[in-house]
Amino acid sequence: MNLRRKNRNQTLPHPVPPPFVSQRMHELSPSFPFETVWEIHQSQAASESSPRRVSNSKRKMVKAAVLLFGAIAAAGAAVMSPGVSASLKQIPFVEMLYEKAGQHTLLSELGMEDIWKKELSTTTSLSVTDQDIRFTVADVYYDGIQIVLSYQVEYLGRTDPITENDAGVYYQYRILGARPTLSGTHEFTITGDRTFVGTTIINVEPLPENPRLRFEVPRIGDIYGDWSVTVPLSLDKTSSQIHVMNPNLTSSYEGMEFTVEEIRFTPVSTQIVVKTKYTYPSEQTLWFKLLDDLDTPLPPAGGDMGGKGMMRVNYGSLPDISPRPEFVTLVVGRSPSEYVERKSREVYNDLNGKFPLVLEGTPGGTVTVTGIELLEDKTILRYTASDADNQFPNLLLVDSSNEQYSENALPIRTSRETFSFEAEYPPLGSTTGLRLLNIITETPEDREKPLRLRIPIDWEASSLRQK
């Protein structure tokens, strides 16, 4: 066995840090109107300049160092293996990436569970073995906005258990025959003594028909080799659920003109394309957020791209409670030139089982906690906001040992008539000594009022399959 090991600190050449931002809005600056949160999100998205690596005992999530290059790639050794294909059909990627890694993962934050729940991905079973390591692409999802690649790595000749240092795939990718802007991130999960799985999410600009993704892997863990594959992409499984409309709506805010050229809805994401009179992101002066017909914002999904007067802004998918709204509302505001720290207060409340519990919200508003449910794998907190500005309060659970717990994902709206939500937290086991920490952040009185544009949606005319 000829394992080519090199210094782990040696980096691949010319890494391009991705602009992917996966943090939820209410984590960026808590408990004040969404417009302010979105301003901060946009500022951070534009200024992010270096990848980060985060590890813990359950999962390892690192931002990809995306390498875009035009040179001809080395020939790959990808083959179709019937044996591997059969075994991969038994690999439940959702279980591996969610249950083994814990509920609070990158994929769950981005609402990607529907890819597997609705069987929207395509099995590929492309497999390469080099240096006694087998790299297998199990399936791929593509909807014109995102590519989601799921794969398994097996250390065939390994006798000792792998560690987090071994559970890493170092890759480069590009689209054959095209040069679109790409950005991505990924997540790895150890699933056995000698195996781990991973999913790479790639945000893309429009691609040519029947595109092919070249996914080059020169290193796995500490081992250098060649596990490169070429993955065909297809809209066959997603086109019936993709809707594209072209509002060509021109407006302006504070003297800055913009045109909403396209809105694209896919099973797991939403994207708006905006043409501007300024350069994004170095001179970005406007931010955009999207509301459903219930006045609830779609969460930002990160991976925004832009340049030459064009912006592509990504959001999560439409919620289950309003899957086909008659309209959406585009909210437009001006990004702050610099971040100004706002004063906040911490208010503790005992969760002694007496509900409803009325909490202070943003000025003039309230958040009413209506119940808490302790389950084996999670804790559910239910609340109702008095108005749209209080839909996403910053509520932390604090146990008897003073350990704080934040939500696993963005709270889910449960009522069309009221601003009622369910927030999911880690499992706690007992309410004894449990408290609720409400962090209230002041809203500046001189905050500019954003522009709101209602955009009607014709779902039949916008079907991609019809087009």
C-alpha positions in Angstrom: 0.0 0.0 0.0 1.6 3.2 -1.2 0.1 6.0 0.8 1.2 9.5 -0.2 1.2 11.5 3.0 2.2 15.2 3.1 2.2 17.9 5.6 -1.4 18.5 6.7 -0.7 22.2 7.0 0.1 22.4 3.3 -2.8 24.2 1.5 -4.1 23.7 -2.0 -3.1 26.6 -4.3 -5.1 29.7 -4.8 -8.1 29.1 -2.6 -11.1 31.4 -3.2 -13.0 31.9 0.1 -16.8 31.3 -0.6 -19.2 34.0 0.5 -21.7 31.4 1.9 -23.5 32.7 4.9 -25.5 30.0 6.7 -26.3 31.8 10.0 -29.9 32.6 10.6 -31.0 36.3 10.8 -32.1 36.3 14.3 -28.7 34.9 15.4 -26.8 37.8 13.9 -28.5 40.4 16.1 -31.3 39.3 18.2 -34.8 40.5 19.0 -35.3 43.6 17.0 -37.1 44.3 13.7 -36.2 42.1 10.8 -35.1 45.0 8.6 -32.2 45.7 11.1 -31.2 42.1 11.2 -31.2 41.9 7.5 -29.0 44.9 7.2 -26.4 43.3 9.4 -26.7 40.0 7.5 -26.0 41.8 4.2 -23.0 43.6 5.6 -21.5 40.4 6.9 -22.2 38.6 3.7 -20.3 41.2 1.7 -17.4 41.5 4.0 -16.7 37.8 4.8 -13.3 37.0 3.5 -11.9 33.8 5.0 -13.0 30.2 5.5 -13.5 28.8 8.9 -13.2 25.3 10.3 -15.4 24.2 13.2 -15.2 20.8 14.9 -16.9 19.0 17.8 -17.4 15.4 19.0 -20.5 14.9 16.8 -19.8 16.7 13.6 -17.2 18.5 11.5 -18.3 21.3 9.3 -15.8 23.3 7.3 -16.3 25.8 4.6 -15.0 24.7 1.3 -12.0 26.4 -0.3 -13.5 26.7 -3.7 -11.0 26.5 -6.5 -12.2 27.8 -9.9 -9.8 27.2 -12.8 -9.9 26.8 -16.5 -7.1 24.3 -17.1 -7.9 20.9 -18.5 -8.4 18.5 -15.6 -6.5 15.2 -15.2 -8.4 12.2 -16.5 -10.7 10.7 -13.9 -11.0 7.0 -12.9 -14.7 7.0 -12.2 -16.5 3.8 -12.9 -19.9 2.4 -12.4 -19.8 -0.4 -9.8 -22.9 -2.6 -9.5 -21.7 -3.8 -6.1 -21.2 -0.3 -4.8 -24.5 0.8 -6.3 -26.4 -1.9 -4.5 -24.8 -1.2 -1.2 -25.3 2.5 -1.5 -29.1 2.0 -1.9 -29.0 0.9 1.7 -27.2 4.0 2.9 -29.7 6.4 4.5 -27.9 9.7 4.1 -30.5 11.6 6.0 -30.0 9.3 9.0 -26.2 9.6 8.8 -26.2 13.3 8.4 -28.9 14.2 10.8 -29.2 11.5 13.5 -25.6 10.7 13.8 -24.4 14.3 13.5 -27.2 15.7 15.7 -30.2 17.8 14.8 -28.4 21.1 14.5 -26.5 20.7 11.3 -25.8 22.8 8.2 -28.2 20.8 6.1 -31.1 21.1 8.6 -30.5 24.8 8.9 -30.8 25.2 5.2 -34.0 23.1 5.0 -32.5 20.5 2.7 -34.4 17.5 4.2 -37.0 17.6 1.4 -34.4 16.5 -1.1 -34.4 13.0 0.4 -37.9 13.0 1.8 -39.4 13.8 -1.6 -36.8 11.7 -3.5 -35.6 14.6 -5.6 -32.0 13.5 -5.9 -30.6 11.2 -8.6 -28.5 8.1 -7.7 -25.1 8.1 -9.5 -22.9 5.4 -7.9 -19.8 6.9 -9.4 -16.9 5.3 -7.5 -13.1 5.8 -7.5 -10.5 3.8 -5.5 -7.0 5.1 -5.0 -4.4 4.7 -2.2 -6.7 2.0 -0.7 -9.5 4.6 -0.2 -12.8 4.3 -2.0 -14.7 7.6 -2.8 -18.3 7.1 -4.0 -20.8 9.7 -5.1 -24.1 8.3 -3.9 -26.5 10.9 -5.3 -26.8 14.4 -6.7 -29.5 17.0 -6.6 -29.8 19.9 -9.0 -32.5 22.6 -9.4 -30.8 25.4 -11.4 -29.8 27.2 -8.2 -28.0 24.6 -6.2 -26.1 21.4 -6.6 -26.1 19.0 -3.7 -23.6 16.2 -3.9 -23.7 13.3 -1.3 -20.8 10.9 -1.1 -19.2 8.2 1.1 -15.5 7.6 1.8 -14.2 4.1 2.9 -10.7 3.5 4.2 -10.4 -0.1 2.8 -7.0 -1.0 4.3 -7.4 0.8 7.6 -7.3 -1.3 10.8 -7.6 1.5 13.4 -10.7 3.8 13.7 -10.6 7.0 11.7 -10.6 10.4 13.4 -11.9 13.8 12.5 -8.6 14.5 10.9 -9.2 11.6 8.5 -12.8 12.7 7.8 -12.1 15.4 5.3 -12.4 15.7 1.5 -10.3 18.4 -0.2 -11.8 19.2 -3.5 -12.0 21.6 -6.5 -14.9 21.8 -8.8 -16.0 23.4 -12.1 -18.6 23.1 -14.8 -17.3 21.5 -18.0 -17.7 23.8 -21.0 -18.8 26.8 -19.0 -17.3 29.3 -16.5 -20.2 30.3 -14.2 -19.6 31.8 -10.7 -19.8 29.1 -8.1 -19.7 29.1 -4.3 -20.1 26.3 -1.8 -19.8 24.7 1.6 -19.9 21.2 3.0 -20.4 19.0 6.0 -18.7 15.6 7.0 -20.0 13.0 9.4 -18.1 9.9 10.7 -20.4 6.9 10.3 -18.1 3.9 11.2 -14.6 2.9 12.2 -13.4 3.3 8.6 -16.2 5.3 6.9 -17.6 8.8 6.7 -20.1 10.5 4.6 -20.3 14.1 3.3 -22.5 16.5 1.4 -21.3 19.4 -0.6 -23.7 22.3 -1.5 -22.8 24.4 -4.5 -24.6 27.6 -5.4 -24.5 28.2 -9.1 -25.3 30.8 -11.8 -27.4 29.7 -14.8 -25.8 26.7 -16.5 -26.0 25.3 -20.0 -28.4 22.5 -20.8 -27.3 19.1 -19.5 -24.3 20.4 -17.5 -21.6 18.2 -16.1 -19.8 18.9 -12.8 -16.1 18.1 -12.6 -15.4 17.3 -9.0 -11.7 16.8 -8.4 -10.4 15.3 -5.2 -6.6 15.4 -4.8 -6.7 14.7 -1.0 -8.7 12.8 1.6 -7.7 13.3 5.2 -3.8 13.2 5.1 -3.7 11.0 2.0 -2.9 12.5 -1.5 -4.2 10.7 -4.6 -6.8 11.1 -7.3 -10.5 10.5 -6.6 -11.9 12.8 -9.4 -15.3 12.2 -10.9 -17.5 13.9 -13.6 -21.1 14.1 -12.5 -23.9 14.7 -15.0 -26.6 17.1 -13.8 -30.2 17.0 -14.7 -33.5 18.8 -14.0 -35.6 15.7 -14.7 -36.6 15.2 -11.0 -37.0 18.9 -10.1 -38.4 20.7 -13.2 -42.1 19.9 -12.3 -41.6 21.8 -9.0 -39.6 24.7 -10.3 -41.4 28.0 -11.1 -39.7 30.9 -12.7 -41.3 34.3 -13.1 -40.0 37.5 -14.6 -41.6 40.6 -13.0 -39.2 43.1 -14.7 -40.3 45.4 -11.9 -38.3 48.6 -11.7 -38.3 50.8 -8.6 -35.9 52.9 -6.5 -35.1 53.5 -2.9 -33.3 56.6 -1.6 -32.5 57.5 -5.2 -31.0 54.1 -6.0 -32.7 52.3 -8.9 -33.1 48.6 -9.3 -35.0 46.1 -11.4 -36.4 42.7 -10.1 -35.8 40.6 -13.2 -36.5 37.1 -12.0 -37.9 35.1 -9.0 -37.2 31.3 -9.0 -38.9 28.9 -6.7 -37.5 25.4 -6.3 -38.3 22.5 -3.9 -35.7 23.6 -1.4 -34.8 27.2 -2.2 -35.8 30.6 -3.6 -33.8 33.1 -5.6 -34.3 36.6 -6.8 -32.3 38.2 -9.5 -31.9 42.0 -9.2 -30.3 44.4 -11.7 -28.8 47.4 -10.0 -27.0 50.6 -11.0 -24.1 50.0 -8.6 -21.5 47.3 -8.2 -22.2 44.4 -5.9 -20.8 43.7 -3.3 -18.0 46.3 -3.0 -20.4 49.2 -3.4 -23.6 47.5 -2.2 -26.0 50.0 -0.7 -29.3 48.1 -0.8 -30.5 44.9 0.9 -33.4 42.8 -0.2 -35.6 40.4 1.8 -38.6 38.3 0.7 -41.8 37.8 2.6 -44.6 35.2 2.0 -48.2 36.2 1.9 -48.4 35.8 5.7 -45.8 38.5 6.2 -43.2 36.0 7.4 -39.7 36.3 5.9 -38.0 33.5 4.0 -34.6 32.8 5.7 -31.5 33.8 3.8 -29.8 30.7 2.4 -26.4 32.2 1.8 -24.3 31.8 -1.4 -25.4 35.1 -2.8 -23.6 36.1 -6.0 -23.2 39.3 -7.9 -21.2 41.5 -10.2 -21.5 43.9 -13.1 -24.7 45.3 -11.8 -26.4 42.0 -11.2 -27.3 40.3 -7.8 -28.5 36.8 -7.1 -29.9 36.6 -3.6 -30.8 33.2 -2.2 -33.5 32.3 0.4 -35.0 29.2 1.8 -38.0 27.5 0.3 -41.6 28.6 0.8 -43.0 27.3 4.1 -45.4 24.3 4.3 -48.1 26.6 5.7 -48.0 28.7 2.6 -46.5 26.6 -0.3 -48.2 28.6 -3.1 -48.9 32.2 -2.0 -50.8 34.5 -4.3 -48.1 37.0 -3.9 -44.7 37.7 -2.2 -43.5 41.0 -0.8 -40.0 42.3 -1.6 -38.7 44.5 1.2 -35.9 46.9 0.2 -33.7 48.9 2.5 -30.3 50.5 2.7 -27.4 48.6 4.2 -25.6 50.4 7.0 -22.2 51.8 6.1 -20.8 50.4 9.4 -22.1 48.2 12.1 -23.4 50.1 15.2 -23.7 48.1 18.3 -27.2 48.4 19.9 -28.0 48.1 23.6 -29.6 45.0 24.8 -31.2 43.7 28.0 -31.5 40.2 29.4 -34.7 39.2 31.0 -35.1 35.8 32.8 -38.4 34.0 33.3 -39.0 30.8 35.2 -40.6 28.0 33.2 -42.6 26.5 36.0 -45.4 25.1 33.8 -47.7 28.1 34.2 -48.8 29.2 30.7 -49.4 31.5 28.9 -46.3 33.4 29.8 -46.2 36.9 28.4 -42.7 38.3 27.5 -41.7 41.7 26.5 -40.9 42.1 22.8 -39.8 45.0 20.7 -41.3 48.3 21.6 -45.0 48.0 21.8 -45.0 44.3 21.2 -45.1 41.0 23.1 -44.2 37.3 22.8 -46.5 34.9 24.6 -45.1 31.5 25.4 -48.0 29.0 25.3 -46.2 25.7 26.2 -43.1 23.6 26.2 -42.8 19.9 25.3 -39.9 17.7 26.3 -39.3 14.9 23.8 -36.6 12.2 23.7 -34.6 13.8 20.8 -35.7 17.5 21.1 -37.5 20.2 23.1 -40.4 22.1 21.5 -41.2 25.7 22.7 -44.4 27.2 21.4 -45.1 30.9 21.3 -47.2 33.6 19.6 -45.9 37.0 18.6 -48.1 40.1 18.8 -47.0 41.4 15.4 -44.7 40.8 12.5 -41.7 42.5 14.2 -41.7 40.0 17.0 -41.9 36.8 14.9 -38.3 35.8 15.7 -37.4 36.7 19.3 -34.1 35.7 20.8 -35.2 33.1 23.3 -32.6 30.9 25.1 -33.4 28.0 27.4 -31.2 27.9 30.5 -31.1 24.8 32.7 -30.4 24.4 36.4 -26.6 24.3 35.8 -26.8 27.6 33.9 -26.2 26.0 30.5 -27.8 27.9 27.7 -29.4 26.4 24.6 -30.4 28.2 21.4 -32.8 26.9 18.7 -31.7 24.2 16.4 -33.2 25.9 13.4 -35.5 28.8 12.4 -38.8 28.5 14.2 -41.7 27.2 12.1 -44.9 29.1 11.7 -48.0 27.0 12.7 -50.9 29.3 12.0 -52.1 31.4 9.1 -54.3 33.6 11.4 -51.8 34.4 14.1 -48.0 34.7 14.4 -47.7 31.4 16.2 -44.5 29.4 16.0 -42.8 26.2 17.2 -39.1 26.5 18.1 -37.0 23.4 18.3 -34.2 23.1 21.0 -31.9 20.3 22.0 -33.3 17.6 24.3 -33.3 18.7 28.0 -34.9 15.9 29.9 -36.5 17.9 32.7 -38.0 21.3 33.3 -36.7 21.4 36.9 -34.9 24.7 37.3 -35.5 25.6 33.7 -35.5 29.3 32.8 -36.2 31.3 29.7 -33.7 34.0 28.8 -35.3 36.7 26.6 -32.7 39.0 25.0 -34.2 42.3 24.0 -32.3 44.7 21.7 -33.2 48.3 21.3 -34.5 49.5 18.0 -33.1 52.8 16.8 -35.8 55.5 16.6 -34.3 57.0 13.5 -34.3 53.7 11.5 -35.3 54.3 7.9 -38.6 52.8 6.8 -37.9 50.2 4.1 -39.7 50.0 0.8 -42.3 47.2 0.3 -43.2 45.9 -3.2 -46.0 43.3 -3.6 -45.3 40.9 -6.5 -48.2 38.6 -7.6 -47.4 35.0 -8.5 -49.1 33.1 -11.3 -48.1 29.5 -10.5 -49.5 27.9 -13.6 -47.8 30.4 -16.0 -44.5 30.2 -14.2 -44.1 26.4 -14.3 -40.7 25.5 -15.7 -42.1 22.4 -17.3 -44.6 24.4 -19.3 -41.9 26.7 -20.5 
